[in-house]
Amino acid sequence: MRGHDHAVASLHSILPTYKPKSDLHLSHTHLPPPIPSTRSHHPALLKAHDLAITSLHSILPPSLHLPPIPSTPSPLSRPPLSPHSLALLGLGFVSICWGLNFPFTKLAMDAASSSSSIPPGAFLTLRFGAAGLLLSPLLLTAKNLPATILNGAEVGGYLALAYLAQAVGLQTETAGEAGFLCSLQVVFVTIASAALARQKIPPKAVVSSLLAVLGVGLLEGGVEGLQSAGPGFLPLLFQPVGFGLTYLKIEKMVAENPQDSAAFTASQLLFCALFCAAYVGGFEGGFDTLLGSAKGLVSDGLTGQSMSVLYTVAFGTIFSILTEVEALKTASPT
């Protein structure tokens, strides 16, 4: 009935006055000009419109048929984003999560619970150990398990270097200083990519890298923000090296074994946890420190430290690294 009503309404708008058939002299002058349309309305309206035109054409001679209305694709039927666009969008969300890692890690380094404070290595061991164990079933999906383990060990080492440098540095430095120095990874990756490919650095990449570092520097206080640098400044310089190497290695790994990207993520997280645990054993008192930190988190409930661990495990690690690995299948590290 709705379609019939639309048909009658369309007919009445074109033939406003009925006359006996003998007196009806139709010409194009009786017909209003067609209303421009992008045909981007709701599908039900489009169907009613087409039914009205069909009904009108059934009573008019062919010479008076209305011309077809131009059609453009409906917004509801637009093609999906390309894989490259989706990859860039995913990396944008990853950047947000990683940006929040700095204040959360700083909170964990500064907070002191009622029973103990968490040393940097213990914090990272718990973070990556929990994330790696949660994703460990993905290792069963690996088609090339030896390559997945070897590549995971290499990237896990780079991650441990970067995150240990970050956590140690944040004991004395601000999250802003750590974020600024970490942004130097843009420059490192640009130079390293060109060197590995034995190519010249594109001028566009040079300008983009410098603008990125300059922008972060201005946001974090520029030169004045670095004048108050303490003993943690030097460890923070290893962030761009460690993170930059992970991007380059991940790009190569997913190009060679794209089907094992999920298993590779689990592998690198587990190895990162092992390297961080080794740091705890060598510099923070060993297994007793790690066990005491874990017990302190559980016994103290929701504190700054426990919230930091929860955020960095769920978003700063699992979501971010899974998304990063998938995105680097189509997006360049630079």
Disulfide bonds with the S-S distance in Angstrom:
none
